[in-house]
């Protein structure tokens, strides 16, 4: 079994962290995933933290088959807490801290409009951190005190 340092390095380079909408009622959920064409590496994540591997074969004969592993909710937060000490880049550390902060304030099934607004603020901040492209610095300038 690979070390936590190895998993952190692979996740830092190939993994993703997101907080996305879940359903029509405005709820959101934390998600982490690793998707790549190397099945052995993805299987190592599934063996260590369990969960099924899904495959995607969008254009057989043109693109390689991709393998994906995913965790959601509190399980995803626990995974991030395990890897956090071994993550190198400030950008990924900031995403992990935001994800853990989101999960710590999460309430099951809350209909409180203020709670939904806070969840939306977390989703917006994570989306800005995940943004790519030329105008990324503008999107990263979201107010920090919105959570």
N, C-alpha and C positions, 0 to 999 in steps of 0.2 A: 504494500500500500504506500503510495507517495506521501510525503510529509505535508503538513499544513502550509509550509513555506512554498512548496511546489504548487499546491492548489491555489494559493493566493496569487502567485505569479501568473498562472494560466488565467485565472479569473480576471485579474487586473488587465490583461491584454485582450482576452477574448470574451469575457462575460459582460453582462449588462444588468443594471439595476433600474427598475422603473416603479412608479406609483401611477397606476392608471385607473380609469373609471371602470366600475363593475356594475352594470345594470342601469336601468332607467331612473332609479331613485337618487342618483347623485353620490352613491357610495364609491369608495376607492379601495384599492388593494395593492400591497407591496409585492413585487415580483423580482426574482433574480433568475437569470438563465445563462447557459453556455450553449452556443450553437456553432458547430464546425463540421468539417468533412472527415475528421479523424475520430472514428468511432471509439477507439481504445481510450482516448483522453476523456471523452464524454462519459463513457462507461465507468471510468474511475470516479467521477463525481457521483454517478448513480449508486455505485457500490459503497461509497463513503457516507453519503447523506440520504441514500435510498431515493426512490421515485423512478418512474418509468422513463425510458428514452423514447422519443418520437423521431420518426424519420420523415424527411421531405425529399421527394424526387421530382422536382418541378419540370426539368427538361432532360429526360433520360437520353444519354448519348451525347449531350452537350455540356451539362453541368454535372459535377459529382453529387452523389446523394449526401444530404446534410443530416446530422444527428443533433438532437436537442435535448437538454435536461433543464428542468425548471422547478423552483420552489416558490410558494406563495405564503403571504401572511406572516404569522409568528415563526413558522419554520424558516422562512427566508431571513427574518431578522436574526434568528439564532445562528444561522449559517454565516451571516455578515459579522456577527459578534466574534465568532471563532476565527475568521480570517483577518479581521481588522488589525491586529498587532503586526501582521506580516506584509501589509500593503505598503508600497513605496510611494506612489504618486499622490500629491496633494489633491488633485482633482478627484481621484477615486476615493480617497479618504473622506473628502467633503460629501460625496454621494452616500457613502456608508453612514456617516454621522447623521445626515438628513433622514435616511431610511430608518435608522434606529430611533431617532427622535419622533418620526411619524408613527412608528409602531408603538412606542411607549404611550402615546396619547390616544391611540385608536380605541374606539368603543364599539361594541357589537350592536348593530341595528339602531343606532341613535338617529332620531328624527329631528334633533335640535338643529335649526338653521345655522347657528354659529359654528357648530361642529362641522357641518357640511362645508361651510366657507373656509374653515381651517384646513380641511382635507383638500379642498380645491387649491389653496395656497401652497400646500406641500406638493401637490401634483405639478403646479406651475413652476415651482422652484426646481424640482427634479427634471422637468422637461427642459428648462433653461440650462441646467448642468449637462444634460445629454445632447444639447444642440451642437450641430456641426456647421461649418461654413464660415464665410467671410464676416458676417455680422454677429458672430457669437458674443463678443464683448458687450454689445448693446443688450442682448437678451440676458446676460448674466448679471446685469445691474438691477435685478429685482430687489425690492426692499427686504432686508433680512428679518425684520421683526414681525412678519406676517403670520408666523405659526402660532 
